[in-house]
């Protein structure tokens, strides 16, 4: 992995809030290629995580086996999150694929730690995209949680809350209507972060591009 190190990339990552304590600057596509060559290996993933390096931890999330991940492991790893990239990569590469994903979305979204809370909402956003078999109604329970946490003004939290609201609202026309209603309620909250979340979400949820796509989806299914 060290042969792919890129110190210049490490400096560039800082501009985007990617601030691991130790990093080589290896790109995500290269890490995906390494993970593909390595194959799935739960024990290797656990060992890689113990090496406190950006690349080994992202690689751990790529090679782990979702069926072998425990709630204790998820809680331990999420407790180590200290910047947004590792949070999002773990959620997308591994956590959303486990049977615990929905429960952890609810649990973590109520925590105080910035990146634990972010992980809860990243999970909601990702499940809205990847859980194709879930009925739309399964996502309604996320709206009260989203509304509750819109007053958290921390940048990495409010962006994830916004992401979750938008992704759920882009899943179907039914959920678009429910998400729009949710965003309108959020806009009435006396909070700067809530007003930003509402405004940004409504701009996309009501956009011609999104509504056209969802209407085409309805037409295809009838």
C-alpha positions in Angstrom: 0.0 0.0 0.0 2.9 2.4 0.7 3.9 2.3 -2.9 0.6 4.1 -3.6 1.2 6.8 -1.0 0.6 10.4 -2.1 1.7 13.0 0.4 0.3 15.8 -1.8 -3.1 14.2 -1.7 -2.9 14.2 2.1 -2.5 18.0 2.1 -5.4 18.3 -0.4 -7.7 16.2 1.8 -7.4 18.6 4.6 -9.2 21.3 2.5 -12.3 19.0 2.5 -12.2 18.2 6.2 -10.6 14.8 5.8 -8.2 14.9 8.8 -7.1 11.5 10.0 -4.3 11.3 12.5 -2.2 9.3 10.1 -2.7 8.9 6.3 -0.8 7.9 3.2 -3.0 9.6 0.7 -4.0 6.5 -1.2 -7.1 7.1 -3.4 -10.4 5.4 -2.8 -10.4 3.7 -6.3 -6.9 2.2 -5.5 -8.2 1.0 -2.1 -11.2 -0.6 -3.8 -8.9 -2.4 -6.2 -6.8 -3.7 -3.3 -10.0 -4.8 -1.5 -11.2 -6.7 -4.6 -7.8 -8.5 -4.9 -7.8 -9.3 -1.2 -11.4 -10.7 -1.0 -13.6 -10.8 2.0 -12.0 -11.6 5.3 -13.5 -10.7 8.6 -10.5 -11.5 10.8 -8.3 -9.4 8.5 -10.7 -6.5 8.7 -10.5 -6.6 12.5 -6.7 -6.6 12.3 -6.6 -3.8 9.8 -8.9 -1.6 11.9 -6.5 -1.9 14.8 -3.9 -0.1 12.7 -4.8 3.5 13.2 -4.2 4.6 9.6 -6.8 6.1 7.2 -6.1 3.6 4.5 -6.1 0.4 6.7 -9.4 1.4 8.3 -11.2 2.2 5.0 -9.8 -1.1 3.6 -11.1 -2.9 6.7 -14.6 -1.6 5.9 -14.2 -2.9 2.3 -13.0 -6.4 3.1 -15.2 -7.2 6.1 -18.0 -9.7 5.9 -21.4 -8.0 6.8 -22.9 -11.3 8.1 -20.1 -11.6 10.7 -20.3 -8.0 12.0 -21.6 -7.7 15.5 -23.3 -4.9 17.3 -20.3 -4.6 19.6 -18.0 -4.2 16.6 -20.1 -1.6 15.0 -20.3 0.4 18.3 -16.5 0.1 18.8 -15.7 1.3 15.2 -18.2 4.1 15.2 -16.7 5.3 18.5 -13.4 5.7 16.6 -14.8 7.9 13.9 -13.2 11.4 14.1 -13.7 12.8 10.6 -16.4 12.5 8.0 -14.7 10.3 5.4 -14.2 7.3 7.6 -17.7 7.6 8.9 -19.3 7.7 5.4 -17.0 5.0 4.0 -17.7 2.5 6.8 -21.5 3.1 6.6 -21.5 2.7 2.8 -19.0 -0.1 2.5 -20.1 -2.2 5.4 -22.6 -1.1 8.0 -25.6 -0.5 5.7 -25.2 -4.1 4.4 -25.6 -5.7 7.9 -28.9 -6.8 9.4 -28.3 -4.3 12.2 -28.3 -1.2 9.9 -31.8 0.1 10.6 -31.5 -0.4 14.4 -28.2 1.4 14.4 -29.6 4.3 12.3 -32.1 4.9 15.1 -29.7 4.4 17.9 -26.8 6.4 16.6 -28.9 9.3 15.5 -29.8 10.0 19.1 -26.2 10.0 20.4 -24.3 13.2 21.2 -20.9 12.5 19.7 -20.7 14.3 16.4 -19.6 11.5 14.1 -21.7 8.8 15.8 -24.8 11.0 15.2 -23.6 11.6 11.7 -23.3 7.9 11.1 -27.0 7.4 12.1 -28.1 9.8 9.4 -25.7 8.5 6.8 -27.2 5.1 7.4 -30.7 6.5 6.8 -29.6 8.1 3.6 -27.8 5.0 2.3 -30.7 2.7 3.2 -33.0 4.9 1.2 -30.8 4.2 -1.8 -29.7 0.6 -1.3 -32.5 -1.2 0.5 -34.6 -1.9 -2.6 -36.8 -4.5 -0.9 -38.0 -2.3 1.9 -41.5 -0.8 1.6 -41.7 2.9 1.5 -43.6 2.9 4.7 -40.5 1.6 6.5 -38.9 5.0 6.0 -41.7 7.0 7.6 -40.3 6.3 11.1 -37.1 8.2 10.2 -39.0 11.6 9.8 -39.6 12.3 13.5 -35.9 11.6 14.2 -34.8 13.9 11.3 -37.1 16.7 12.7 -35.8 16.2 16.2 -32.2 16.6 15.2 -32.4 19.5 12.8 -31.5 21.9 15.7 -28.0 20.4 15.9 -26.0 23.1 14.2 -22.7 21.1 13.9 -21.8 21.1 10.3 -21.2 17.4 9.9 -24.4 16.6 11.6 -26.7 19.0 9.8 -25.3 18.0 6.5 -26.1 14.3 7.2 -29.6 15.1 8.5 -30.2 17.0 5.2 -28.8 14.2 3.2 -31.1 11.6 4.9 -34.1 13.8 4.3 -33.3 14.3 0.6 -32.5 10.7 -0.1 -35.6 9.4 1.5 -37.6 12.0 -0.5 -36.1 10.9 -3.7 -36.9 7.2 -3.2 -40.5 7.5 -4.5 -43.3 10.0 -5.2 -45.0 8.9 -2.0 -41.9 9.6 0.1 -41.2 12.8 -1.8 -44.6 14.1 -0.6 -43.9 13.0 3.0 -40.4 14.4 2.9 -41.6 17.7 1.6 -44.2 17.9 4.4 -41.4 17.1 6.9 -39.2 19.8 5.4 -41.9 22.3 5.6 -42.4 21.5 9.3 -38.7 21.8 9.9 -38.7 25.2 8.2 -41.0 26.5 11.0 -38.5 25.6 13.7 -36.7 28.5 15.3 -33.2 27.3 14.5 -30.7 28.5 11.9 -29.6 24.9 11.1 -33.2 23.7 10.8 -34.1 26.5 8.4 -31.0 25.7 6.3 -31.9 22.0 6.2 -35.5 22.8 5.2 -34.5 25.3 2.4 -31.8 23.1 0.9 -34.0 19.9 1.0 -37.0 21.6 -0.5 -35.0 23.0 -3.3 -34.1 19.5 -4.4 -37.3 17.7 -3.5 -39.4 20.1 -5.5 -37.0 20.3 -8.4 -38.2 19.5 -11.9 -35.5 16.9 -12.4 -36.4 14.9 -9.3 -40.2 15.1 -9.8 -39.9 14.1 -13.5 -37.8 11.0 -12.5 -40.3 10.0 -9.8 -43.3 10.4 -12.1 -41.6 8.3 -14.7 -41.0 5.6 -12.1 -44.7 5.7 -11.2 -45.7 5.4 -14.9 -43.3 2.4 -15.4 -44.9 0.6 -12.4 -48.5 0.9 -13.8 
